[in-house]
Amino acid sequence: MSTDFSIIILTFNEELHLPRLLHSLQGLNAPIYILDSGSTDQTLTIAEKYGAEILTNSFENHPKQWDFALRNFNLTTPWIIGLDSDHIISPELFTLLSNFKNSDIPSHINGIYFNRKNYFKGKWLRHGGYFPKYLLKMFRNGKGKSDLNENMDHRFIIEGDTLIWKQGYLLEENLKESNISFWIAKHNRYSDLVAQEEIERRRQLRSQSVKPSLFGNPDQRIARLKLIWWKLPLFIRPFLYFFHRYFIQLGILDGTRGFIFHFLQAFWFRLVVDIKMYEYLRREKGISEEAFPPITDWDSNLNRHDQT
């Protein structure tokens, strides 16, 4: 068994996805740890079949679940890889990991980014800003942690420098999301977390753990773009974001399934977040819902009441 890295996977009713991922990991001979949050299907039976060590923990959000995993598994390898159940290791990434040796990595490098290929309804989304997409998924033991300043979006944060494996493709496709009702219900739940998080950020109750920089690593660039996003007017920014993704970043080239995804993810989801933020703050201040102000006044109206 490899002593250079361990693999952690989060699961909840993942009998559809887990066999694909575990099959793609076969041959790496790395210890596998699975943190489950109460599966009622065959997930744990599948995990046991592949020899994984299993812990359970009630789910609150992804950042806290990853934090629990890193603190409670007895991880002894020099490196750790964190994966979701709907991931698959591509042949290119498998080769990189098969040849990976801790002794070959400079001591100042503490993290490695994989290049994700995202699929929706069986189609690889090559445009709309979705490829290349670099995710920090591998880090030195003791140097990485879960970013608890995030409520929904999960990322690992590390001390030190990083590498990017541009050909290290991590394939991601949630097969359950082929049913659009599942996608909408899932993102409706996520919108609650994002809306609450952004309200807390406006009140300076949350801060970014990653230093924002347009010229830094992939996570630092995202952190800088988020600073811009949070300053954009509510209800206007979903239109701007969808236009940018679909036309400027050529999401239009992803075809019909690409249109469905980019519209739902860039416009519908962001608009629902904005509406929930607005509704929450109005209820909190006891403001009547009988008459909404003109659309151009919505964001300034929200901010004014938030500051009183």
C-alpha positions as CSV (number, residue, x, y, z in Angstrom):
1,M,0.0,0.0,0.0
2,S,1.2,3.5,-0.9
3,T,2.7,5.4,2.0
4,D,2.9,8.7,0.1
5,F,-0.8,9.8,0.2
6,S,-4.2,8.9,1.6
7,I,-7.6,9.6,0.1
8,I,-10.6,11.0,2.0
9,I,-14.1,10.8,0.4
10,L,-17.4,12.3,1.7
11,T,-20.5,10.3,1.2
12,F,-24.3,10.4,1.7
13,N,-26.4,7.9,-0.2
14,E,-23.8,7.5,-3.0
15,E,-24.4,4.0,-4.2
16,L,-24.8,5.5,-7.7
17,H,-21.4,7.3,-7.7
18,L,-19.1,5.6,-5.2
19,P,-18.4,2.5,-7.3
20,R,-17.2,4.6,-10.2
21,L,-14.8,6.6,-8.0
22,L,-13.4,3.6,-6.1
23,H,-12.9,1.7,-9.3
24,S,-10.9,4.6,-10.8
25,L,-8.7,4.5,-7.6
26,Q,-7.9,0.8,-7.9
27,G,-4.2,0.3,-8.5
28,L,-3.0,3.4,-6.6
29,N,-2.9,1.2,-3.4
30,A,-3.5,4.2,-1.2
31,P,-5.5,4.0,2.1
32,I,-9.0,5.2,1.6
33,Y,-11.1,6.9,4.3
34,I,-14.8,7.6,4.0
35,L,-16.7,10.0,6.1
36,D,-20.4,9.3,5.8
37,S,-23.3,11.4,7.0
38,G,-26.0,8.8,7.5
39,S,-26.5,6.9,4.3
40,T,-29.5,4.6,4.1
41,D,-28.6,2.9,0.8
42,Q,-25.7,0.6,-0.1
43,T,-23.0,3.2,0.3
44,L,-21.3,1.7,3.4
45,T,-21.5,-1.8,2.0
46,I,-19.7,-0.6,-1.1
47,A,-17.1,1.2,0.9
48,E,-16.4,-1.9,3.0
49,K,-16.0,-4.0,-0.1
50,Y,-13.2,-1.7,-1.2
51,G,-11.5,-1.9,2.2
52,A,-12.2,1.8,3.2
53,E,-12.0,3.0,6.8
54,I,-15.4,4.5,7.7
55,L,-16.5,7.2,10.1
56,T,-19.9,8.8,10.4
57,N,-20.8,12.4,11.3
58,S,-24.1,14.4,11.0
59,F,-23.9,16.8,8.1
60,E,-24.2,20.5,8.6
61,N,-22.2,21.9,5.7
62,H,-19.3,20.7,3.5
63,P,-16.6,22.9,5.2
64,K,-17.4,21.5,8.7
65,Q,-17.7,17.9,7.3
66,W,-14.2,18.2,5.8
67,D,-12.9,19.7,9.0
68,F,-14.2,16.7,11.0
69,A,-12.6,14.3,8.6
70,L,-9.2,15.9,8.8
71,R,-9.3,16.0,12.6
72,N,-10.7,12.5,13.3
73,F,-9.1,10.1,10.8
74,N,-5.7,8.8,11.8
75,L,-3.9,10.0,8.7
76,T,-0.2,9.1,8.7
77,T,0.8,9.6,5.0
78,P,2.8,12.7,4.0
79,W,0.0,13.8,1.6
80,I,-3.8,13.8,1.6
81,I,-6.3,13.9,-1.2
82,G,-9.9,15.0,-0.6
83,L,-12.5,13.9,-3.1
84,D,-16.3,14.0,-3.5
85,S,-18.2,10.9,-4.3
86,D,-19.2,12.1,-7.8
87,H,-15.6,12.5,-8.8
88,I,-13.6,10.1,-11.0
89,I,-9.9,9.9,-11.4
90,S,-9.0,10.2,-15.1
91,P,-6.3,8.1,-16.7
92,E,-4.1,11.1,-16.9
93,L,-4.5,11.9,-13.2
94,F,-4.1,8.2,-12.4
95,T,-0.7,8.2,-14.1
96,L,0.5,11.3,-12.2
97,L,-0.6,9.8,-8.9
98,S,0.9,6.4,-9.7
99,N,4.3,8.1,-10.3
100,F,4.0,10.5,-7.3
101,K,6.8,10.4,-4.8
102,N,6.9,12.6,-1.8
103,S,10.7,12.8,-2.1
104,D,10.3,14.4,-5.6
105,I,8.3,17.4,-4.4
106,P,10.2,20.5,-3.2
107,S,9.8,21.1,0.5
108,H,8.2,24.6,-0.1
109,I,5.3,23.0,-2.2
110,N,2.5,22.1,0.1
111,G,-0.5,21.8,-2.2
112,I,-1.4,20.5,-5.7
113,Y,-4.3,21.6,-7.9
114,F,-6.1,19.2,-10.1
115,N,-7.9,20.3,-13.3
116,R,-11.6,19.5,-13.2
117,K,-13.7,18.5,-16.1
118,N,-17.4,19.1,-15.2
119,Y,-20.2,17.1,-16.9
120,F,-23.9,17.9,-16.9
121,K,-26.4,15.5,-18.4
122,G,-23.5,13.6,-19.9
123,K,-21.9,16.6,-21.6
124,W,-18.5,18.0,-20.8
125,L,-18.9,21.8,-20.2
126,R,-15.8,23.2,-21.9
127,H,-16.9,26.8,-21.9
128,G,-18.5,29.4,-19.7
129,G,-15.5,29.6,-17.4
130,Y,-15.8,25.9,-16.4
131,F,-12.6,24.7,-18.1
132,P,-9.9,24.8,-17.1
133,K,-11.0,24.8,-13.5
134,Y,-8.3,24.2,-10.9
135,L,-9.2,22.7,-7.5
136,L,-6.8,22.3,-4.6
137,K,-7.4,18.6,-3.8
138,M,-4.0,17.4,-2.6
139,F,-1.9,18.8,0.2
140,R,0.8,17.9,2.7
141,N,-0.4,16.3,5.9
142,G,-0.6,19.0,8.6
143,K,-0.4,21.9,6.1
144,G,-4.0,21.9,4.8
145,K,-7.3,22.5,6.5
146,S,-10.9,23.1,5.6
147,D,-11.9,26.7,5.1
148,L,-14.5,27.2,7.8
149,N,-15.1,30.8,6.8
150,E,-17.2,29.4,3.9
151,N,-20.8,28.3,4.5
152,M,-21.4,26.4,1.3
153,D,-18.5,26.6,-1.2
154,H,-15.8,24.3,0.0
155,R,-12.1,24.7,-0.4
156,F,-8.9,23.5,1.3
157,I,-6.5,26.2,2.4
158,I,-2.8,25.6,3.0
159,E,0.4,27.3,4.1
160,G,3.1,27.6,1.4
161,D,3.3,27.3,-2.4
162,T,1.4,25.1,-4.8
163,L,1.7,23.2,-8.1
164,I,-1.0,22.9,-10.8
165,W,-1.3,19.6,-12.7
166,K,-2.9,21.0,-15.8
167,Q,-3.2,17.5,-17.3
168,G,-4.3,16.0,-14.0
169,Y,-8.0,15.8,-14.9
170,L,-10.5,15.2,-12.2
171,L,-13.9,14.2,-13.8
172,E,-17.0,15.4,-12.1
173,E,-20.6,14.4,-12.9
174,N,-23.5,14.1,-10.5
175,L,-25.7,11.6,-12.2
176,K,-28.6,12.5,-9.9
177,E,-28.6,16.0,-11.5
178,S,-29.8,14.6,-14.8
179,N,-33.2,14.9,-13.1
180,I,-33.7,18.6,-13.2
181,S,-36.0,18.5,-10.2
182,F,-33.2,17.1,-8.1
183,W,-30.8,19.9,-9.3
184,I,-33.4,22.6,-8.4
185,A,-34.2,21.1,-5.0
186,K,-30.5,20.8,-4.2
187,H,-29.6,24.3,-5.2
188,N,-32.6,25.7,-3.5
189,R,-31.1,24.3,-0.2
190,Y,-27.7,25.6,-1.2
191,S,-29.2,29.1,-1.8
192,D,-30.2,29.3,1.9
193,L,-26.6,28.7,2.9
194,V,-25.2,31.2,0.4
195,A,-27.7,33.9,1.3
196,Q,-27.0,33.6,5.0
197,E,-23.3,33.6,4.4
198,E,-23.4,36.8,2.3
199,I,-25.5,38.6,4.9
200,E,-22.9,37.7,7.5
201,R,-20.2,38.9,5.2
202,R,-22.0,42.3,4.8
203,R,-22.0,42.5,8.5
204,Q,-18.3,41.6,8.7
205,L,-19.1,38.4,10.7
206,R,-17.1,36.4,8.1
207,S,-13.8,37.1,6.4
208,Q,-12.0,35.5,3.5
209,S,-9.3,33.0,4.6
210,V,-7.6,33.3,1.2
211,K,-5.8,36.5,0.3
212,P,-7.5,38.0,-2.7
213,S,-5.2,38.5,-5.7
214,L,-5.9,38.6,-9.5
215,F,-2.4,37.4,-10.0
216,G,-2.2,34.7,-7.3
217,N,-3.1,31.0,-7.3
218,P,-6.5,29.9,-8.6
219,D,-8.2,30.3,-5.1
220,Q,-6.7,33.8,-4.6
221,R,-8.1,34.8,-8.0
222,I,-11.6,33.5,-7.1
223,A,-11.3,35.4,-3.7
224,R,-10.6,38.6,-5.6
225,L,-13.6,38.1,-8.0
226,K,-15.8,37.5,-5.0
227,L,-14.9,40.9,-3.6
228,I,-16.2,42.4,-6.8
229,W,-19.3,40.2,-6.8
230,W,-20.3,41.2,-3.3
231,K,-20.3,44.9,-4.3
232,L,-22.5,44.4,-7.3
233,P,-26.2,45.4,-7.0
234,L,-28.6,42.7,-6.0
235,F,-31.0,41.5,-8.7
236,I,-28.7,43.1,-11.4
237,R,-25.7,40.9,-10.8
238,P,-27.3,37.6,-11.9
239,F,-28.0,39.1,-15.3
240,L,-24.4,40.4,-15.6
241,Y,-23.0,37.1,-14.5
242,F,-25.1,35.0,-16.9
243,F,-24.2,37.4,-19.8
244,H,-20.5,37.1,-19.0
245,R,-20.6,33.3,-18.7
246,Y,-22.8,32.6,-21.7
247,F,-21.5,35.2,-24.2
248,I,-18.1,36.5,-23.1
249,Q,-16.9,33.1,-21.9
250,L,-18.6,31.4,-24.7
251,G,-21.0,29.2,-22.7
252,I,-23.2,29.4,-25.8
253,L,-20.9,26.9,-27.5
254,D,-21.9,24.2,-24.9
255,G,-25.1,23.6,-26.7
256,T,-28.6,22.9,-25.3
257,R,-27.4,21.2,-22.1
258,G,-24.8,23.9,-21.7
259,F,-27.6,26.5,-21.9
260,I,-29.6,24.7,-19.3
261,F,-26.7,24.5,-16.9
262,H,-25.3,28.0,-17.4
263,F,-28.8,29.6,-17.1
264,L,-29.6,27.7,-14.0
265,Q,-26.3,27.9,-12.3
266,A,-25.3,31.5,-13.3
267,F,-28.7,33.2,-13.4
268,W,-31.5,31.2,-11.6
269,F,-29.4,30.2,-8.6
270,R,-27.9,33.6,-8.1
271,L,-31.2,35.3,-8.4
272,V,-32.8,33.0,-5.8
273,V,-29.9,33.9,-3.4
274,D,-30.5,37.6,-3.9
275,I,-34.3,37.2,-3.4
276,K,-33.7,35.2,-0.2
277,M,-31.2,37.9,1.1
278,Y,-33.8,40.6,0.4
279,E,-36.6,38.7,2.0
280,Y,-34.6,37.8,5.1
281,L,-33.5,41.4,5.8
282,R,-37.0,42.8,5.3
283,R,-38.5,40.3,7.7
284,E,-35.8,41.0,10.2
285,K,-36.5,44.7,10.1
286,G,-40.3,44.2,10.1
287,I,-40.7,45.8,6.7
288,S,-44.0,45.2,4.9
289,E,-43.9,43.0,1.9
290,E,-47.0,44.7,0.4
291,A,-45.0,46.9,-2.0
292,F,-41.5,46.3,-3.4
293,P,-39.6,49.4,-4.4
294,P,-38.5,49.9,-8.0
295,I,-35.9,47.4,-9.1
296,T,-33.2,50.1,-9.3
297,D,-33.7,50.8,-5.6
298,W,-33.7,47.2,-4.3
299,D,-30.1,46.8,-3.4
300,S,-29.8,50.3,-1.9
301,N,-33.0,49.8,0.0
302,L,-31.7,46.5,1.4
303,N,-28.4,48.1,2.4
304,R,-30.1,51.0,4.1
305,H,-32.3,48.8,6.3
306,D,-29.3,46.5,7.0
307,Q,-27.4,49.4,8.5
308,T,-30.2,50.7,10.7
